[in-house]
């Protein structure tokens, strides 16, 4: 599938989650479509912090080597099935899954379709955007030798429909439901032979939006091993849900790797798939390593026990100590980063109705000094973000009017806004009647730079009478808390996370629409829904498409469904004996790397 938007402790195809900054931060991802990291678009900006040579010129790649790849701090991999529920829709789960199963459409670091790394070879569509004809690569085979066919896509479609039902049994429903017209906007999916199929929509759609966000969810799955109950769909999705957390479930794959030994909270081994038919065979085994903290990861970089990792920006001054590393550069995800307020009526401490007041969110946005966060915490690698589209990577989706903030850092204005609505300073805390602006903010643990950022935010808010208590939690724990629809009131605010568009078209449908799969915080706006819907419809010209998109983007930035904060880059660090880890193959824009092109020399 294409890259989804996910919670990454900041975007995969539906809501991939990722940790927020410098790989130590967490992001959620949205379903993959045409956005990168959640929405899909954005070139990666390289900002060399050191040399950018790729490898020792005298060394040669050796088949059979091992590359240790560092996961963000305190990030566990918890799900192994390509269809995912909301609490497991993270960038890092999909970084593993996407090595095992080829996407229908692979979205590259330029936010274009890379056909050579896709299941499809081409897609045609009509001018109305209602009919899409998909041609599949006839050479592709599963690791058991059977061909990858349209029947595998049709079975995936059947499972998407069943798991998307509101009454689907736990652990469902499917997180991608409601994104890209999937499944309710689809009239039919029919095969035209073993290597072709046609999707017909009920109403016209923006073709790029549907291809990136909807069509790309239709990924071939190995029906021959997973379809245990062909005559009982309910029993089948119960079975799939039960097996989704079982690493042994991925016994037949069509991607460049198969899953080897797994020890939860320690490591996940990707072994080259010797039967891979989608391109050149992988040379090296990849071990995705759990990291307890950014300090332990940095120590592993120093000793060479991590070959592909990152430098938390709290350790920026110590980069010179990384003797085994000679390839260091900055990469930016295409997504948005935020402090989420729980807008549900039953939010903890009775604050849901308070947070629903726009002036409260405006005052908090005014109070946060993004420039200080950028300079003092991230050494200039975390540009301010004023809305759902980042300034880096640079894309056509950024509204020129949002290159400057709608809400500039102004604590005096923030405090005045609160007092003008009846709030009074009582012992340093803004209070109105029995309600005090005092609450806990959950944030992802393990990264010192995230902790430093949260301390800055805590200090900034205190200046205007908003008292927050900081509660660091492992990424999976935090995501499980904030996405638990059965208990929406157990939290007040969360940060250190963001949405990665993950190669999808960045309409905001997943994140900001009332029924969006990643709208875990309870935002509800009919005007927002209308503006988002307009971005999904076909227009007579690209300029008209962008005009409509700008209207959605400006409104979202003005209404602050989330408090937008800095888009921090990741300082990528690659050992000198590892080859071909580049912006194209690491793909920080969408967070879907092409690990099969990496190799190691000895």
ABEGO torsion letter per residue (X at the ends): XBBBBBBBAXXBAABBBBBABGGABBBBBBBBBABBGGAGBEBBBBBBABBABABBAABBBBBGBBBBBBBBBGBBBABABABBBAAABBAAAAAAAAAABBBABBBBAAGBBBAAABABABBBBBAAGABBBBBBBAABBBAAGBBBBAAAAAAAAAAAAAAABAABBOAOBBAABGBGGOAAABABBBBAEAABBBBBBABBBBAAAAAAAAAAABBBBBAAAABABAABAAAAAAAAAAAAABAAABABBABABBBBBBBBGABBBBBBBAABAAEBBBABBBBBBBBABAAAAAAAAAAGABABBBBBAAAAAAAAABAABABBBBBBBBBBBBBBBBABAABBGGAAAAAABAAAAAAAAAABBAAAAAAAAAGGABBBBABABBAOBBBAABBAAAABBABBBBAAAAAAAAAAAGBBBBGGBBBBEABBBBBBBBBBBGBAAAAAAAAAAAAAAAAAGBBBBBBBBBAAAAAAAAABAABAAABABBBGBBBBAGGBBBAGAAAABAABAABAAGBBBAAAAAAAAAAABBBABAAAAAAAAAAAAAAAAAAGABBBBBBBBBBBBBBAABBGBBAAAAGAAAGBBBAAABBBBX
